[in-house]
């Protein structure tokens, strides 16, 4: 099974080192290099407009060090590269994923990227969402959410299906609001009235989306894929 695509940004003030690192990353499957920067100030100015999962950065740079950059990345996973040993303790003090000596070796880089995958997965499993429901204010693990569907009694509300089969009514939320509040990459709109967690989709055939959730009779729960949402569904599912 293919691993989820990880998007990385690269930062190094030495152009040769940056080019070499980019070549290494582009040779690793399931890694997309979003952009490479040779100036930390330019990088930070563009961060609000970039969509990426982690960063690989040099430590010793003019204007700002890689350590200072990491503090401004809002807990994004970061791998450091450097030719200097003395920064290792500082790197791990800010919970860097790994610390790679230059010249970076591909095998060592691949091991560091696997650590990134583990960190991201752990973050997803721990992430929670607090919302008003028909049973009061609830805090829900995002990893337990299977589907939202329009409530039949009040279309402003959404029926929430959880992994173990429990259901809650989320009060007065549009699908656009749900996508803004949750991780829009992890949830896919399949129709005008349904939003499904990508984590619980095992496949699709025609206009049927097959979930990973079994009913009491042993059959998997199925969802209907609307033709109007087919293109965006396929793009998101195959990402």
N, C-alpha and C positions, 0 to 999 in steps of 0.2 A: 504494500500500500504506500502511495506517495505521501511524503511528509508535507505538511502545510507550508506554503510559500512564506518565507521571511524576507522582509524588506529592510535593507541596511543603508545607512549613510556613512561615508568615509571622511575622515578628517586628518590631514597631515600637511604641514607646511613645506615638506620636501617633495617636490613634484615626482622625482624618480621613485621614491618610496610609495607615494600615493598611486602612481601608475601600476607598480608591482602588486600592491594590495588589491587594487581593482581587478587586475588580471586573475589573481588567486580566487577572489570571491566569485567572479563570473564563471570560473571553472567548477564551482560547487553547485550541484543540482539543488533546486528549491530555494536558491538565494537570488534575490533581485537587488542590484545596486541602484538605489533611487537617484543618488547624486554623490559626487565626490567634491570635497572642498579643500582648499589649501590655506584658508584664512578663517580662524575661529569666530571672528566678529561677523563676517559675512554669513557663516553657517548659522549662528544664533539669530541673526536678523531674518533668516528664511525659515527657521524651525516652525513658526505658526502655520506656514503654508505647505509644509511637507508631511507626507503620510509615511511613517516608517516604524519598524518594530524595535530596532536597536541600532547602536552606533559603534563603530570601531574608530578609535582616535589615538593619535600620538599624544604624548604627555608634554614634552618640552617644545613649546611653540612661542613665537613672539605675541605680544598683546595679552593673550590669555593662555593659561596652561590647560591641558586636557582635564586635569582635576577640577579646575574652575568651570570648565564647560559642563562637566558631568553634573555639577551642582545645580545647573540651570536647565537640565533636561527633564525635570518632573518625573524622576524615578525610572526613566527609560533605561533598559539594560545597556551596559557599555562594556566593551572590551578595549583594554589599553595596549598599545604597542610602543616600545621604547628601546633605545640602545643603552639605557641607564638602569642600573640595579637599585639605586637608592630610593626609588619612588614606589617600590612594591608595597611597603607597609601603608603608605598614604592611599594607594589605589584600593586596597582591601578595606581600609577604614570607611570608604564611601560605598562599600558593597559592590565594587566592580565585579563583573562576571569572571574575568580572567585578565592576566597580565602576560603579554607575549613579548619575548625578546626579539629584536631585529637582528638579522633578517628573519621575517616570519616564515615558518615552515608550514606547508599546506596541512599536514597531518595534525599539527598542533592547533592550527586555526579551526579545523573541522571539529576537534574535541571541544574547543571553546564555544563554537556555535551550537553544539549539542547542549551545552550548559545553558545557553540562551533559551533554547526550546523548553527546557525543563523549568526555568524561571518563569517564562511566559505562561506555561500550562498551570503552574502552581498559583500564579496570580489570578488566572481565570477561575480556578476552583475556589479561591478564597473570596472573590468579588461578591458583594451583596448589593441589594437594591431595596430601599424602603419606600413603601407606597401605601396609599389608602385603598382599602378593600371593603367588601361587604361584611367582613369580620373585624374591622378596625384596621389600625396601622400595622402592617406586616413588614418584616425584614426577610428577604428571600435571597437564597444563593442563586446567582445568575446561571451557574452550571446545572441547576435543577429545572430550569424553565424549558418546556418543550414547545408550547404554542400559545399564541394569543388569537382569539377569534372574537368577532363582534357579538356582543350579548344580544339575545333575541328580545329581551324585555326593554332594554334601553340602549340604543345604538351608540350612545356616548360612552358606554362602559365596555370593557373587554373581558371575556372569559379566559382565565389563565389556567392552562393545564401544566401540572408539575410531573416530574419524572416518575413518582410513585403512584400517580393516578389521582392525586388530590386536585381539587379545582377551587379557584378563588375568582371573585369578580373584582377587577381593577376599576376603580371609579373614575369616570370622566377623563379618559385618556384617548387621544387620537393615535393612529398608527405612526404618524410623523413624530409626535411627542415621544412615543415609545422608542423609536429609532434614535432620537436625539439623546434620551436619557440612558439607553443601553448601548452596547457595542454594536454599531450598525454593520460591522463586518461579520459578526457572529449570528445575526438574525436576517432572514430572507423573507421578503414579501412574496407570497405565492398567489394571492388573489386580493380582491378588494376588501375581503373580510377576514383574511388570515395572515399571520406573521409567524414563521417557524424558526426555531433554533437550528442553525446549520449543524450543530453537534449531534442532533438527534435524527438527521436525515441519512439513510443508508443508500438511497438511490431513487431513481424515477423511471417510469415507463409511460410514454404517451402523456396523458394528462393526470397521471397518478404519481404522487410523491409518497414513497414508502419510508415510514419512520423506523426507528430502532426500538420502539416501545411495543411490547406484546400485550394483548388483551388476555382475559382469563381463558379464552378458548385456544390460546396459543398463536393466534394470528397477529400480524403486525398492524398497528394503526396506520391507516392511509389518509392522505390529504389530497384535495383536488387542486390541480394546477390550472389557473386561468390562462387563457391564450394571451390576454393583455399583459400578463406578467411573465410569460415564458422566457423572453429574451433576457430580462434582468435576472431571473432565477438561474438560468443556465450560466450566465457570466459569473454570478456570485458563487454558485455551487462548484464550478470548475476552477475557481481561483486558487 
